[in-house]
């Protein structure tokens, strides 16, 4: 089984980020997969790339969702990544 790299990109004072954090926590906990949160506030490159889409979920470096995280879609994406 492959453990996918799940990263939630967030920024300060972002109400959608709090909701996304809860969604990612719930999905990854159910699947037993670790995840990380990374703030774009201090990274000019990430700010330029994702500023209008935060929060963003990356799975194995590929953007999979943004703004409102669809838990069912995220679970399917992670399961597919684990099956490789």
ZIBELRA-V8420 format. One record per residue. N is the residue number from 1. RES is the residue in one small letter. OMEGA is omega in whole degrees, 0 to 359 (999 if undefined). Layout:
N/RES/OMEGA
N/RES/OMEGA
This chain:
1/x/178
2/x/176
3/x/181
4/x/176
5/x/181
6/x/182
7/x/175
8/x/176
9/x/183
10/x/172
11/x/181
12/x/175
13/x/183
14/x/182
15/x/177
16/x/180
17/x/178
18/x/178
19/x/180
20/x/180
21/x/179
22/x/181
23/x/181
24/x/177
25/x/183
26/x/183
27/x/183
28/x/177
29/x/180
30/x/182
31/x/180
32/x/183
33/x/176
34/x/177
35/x/179
36/x/175
37/x/179
38/x/179
39/x/179
40/x/187
41/x/184
42/x/181
43/x/185
44/x/180
45/x/178
46/x/177
47/x/181
48/x/184
49/x/190
50/x/189
51/x/184
52/x/186
53/x/185
54/x/359
55/x/180
56/x/173
57/x/175
58/x/173
59/x/185
60/x/175
61/x/181
62/x/179
63/x/183
64/x/181
65/x/175
66/x/186
67/x/180
68/x/185
69/x/177
70/x/185
71/x/180
72/x/179
73/x/179
74/x/179
75/x/178
76/x/181
77/x/180
78/x/179
79/x/178
80/x/179
81/x/180
82/x/184
83/x/181
84/x/999
